[in-house]
Amino acid sequence: MNAEFNWWLLIVGLVIGAGLVWLILADGSRREADITERERAGEIRWIAAELRRGGSSVDEEDVAGVLHLHTAYLAAPPPDEPSDEAEDELPDLEVDGWRSAEPDRTEARDQPSPSRTG
């Protein structure tokens, strides 16, 4: 009778141990799929307000476009490793009416970078 009880304890211990490991390693962070359309509208308003408070001139439509492109990027297959030559020839991207183009790097270098003062 003692041997059967030991096996039962071993099985229960393994199940409890596996449950504890799962709880410790579980990823509780939210994902894109967890955000509803109603919550997305609130996120857009919050991001736009925070950017305006930081001194950027951005409206909610621009933020919605960035989030839309971000969702499309996450839905796409992972990119291949770019070669050094491919970095200079990034294509324009058009997703559901939103168009993005790489900015001219020479103009970006000539302008001073924005600084945040608190």
N, C-alpha and C positions, 0 to 999 in steps of 0.2 A: 504494500500500500504506500509506502514511503517513496518508492521510485516513481509511481504514477503522479504523486503530488509534486515531485521535483520537476517532471516534464511539464506539468501544468504551470508551475511557477516560471519555468523557462519560457514557455510560449507567451504567457501574460507579460513577462518582463520584456521580451522582444517587441511585442505590440506597443507597450507603453514607451519603450525607448524609441521606436520608430516614430511614434506620435510626437514625442518631444523634439526629435531631430527635425521633423517636418515643421513644427512651430517655430523653431529657431531659424531655420533656413527659408521659411516662407517669405515671398516678396509681396508685401502689402501695398506697394506703390500703385497709383492709378495709371491707367493706360488710355490711349486715344479712344479706344472703343467704349470706355466707361463714361465718357462725357456726352451728355445729351445735348440736343440742339438748344434747349432753353438755357442750359448751363453755359453753352458756347457763347451765347449772346452776352451773358454776364461777364464772361472771360474777356470778350472783345472790348466791352466798355471799361473794364478794370485796366487792361493793358494800355488802352488809348489814354486813359486818365493818368496812369503812372508815367507814360512817356511824355505827355504834355507837362506834367509836374516837373519832370527832369529837364525841360527846356526844348524838347523836340516838337516840331509842328507836324503832327500826324493826326489823322482822323480815324474814325471807327471803320470806315470802308477800307482804308489801307491795312489796318490790323486784320480785318476779316480776310483780305486777300492773302496776307502772309500766312495766316493759320490754315487757309484753304490749300495753299501750296505745300505747307508742312505736312498736312494730312495726305496729300498726293505723293509726297516724297516717301513717307513711311509705308504707303501701300505699294510702292514700286519695289522691284527686286533690288537686292543690294548692289551698289556700284562695283565695277571692276576696279582694281588698283590702277590709278592713272599713271601714265608715264610722264616724264618731264615735258615731252613735246605736247602731250594731250592737255596739259594744264593751260597752255596759251590759247587753245582752240576750243573753249567751252561753247556748246551750242546754246541758242536761245531756247527757252522752255515755254510752251504754251499748254496750260491745263485748264479746261473748262472756261475759256474766256479770259483767264488771267495770264498775262504775258510777262515773263521776266527775261531780262537781258543782263549780261555781265557788264558792270559799269566800266568806263574807261579808266584804266589803272593810272594813266599819267595825270588825269585831272584829280584823282583821289590823293595822289602823292603831293600835289602842289598845294592843296588846301590844308589848313591847320586842323589837327584833330580836336574834336570837341572835348572840353574838360568839364568835369562836374565839380561844382563847389557846393559844399553843404552848408 
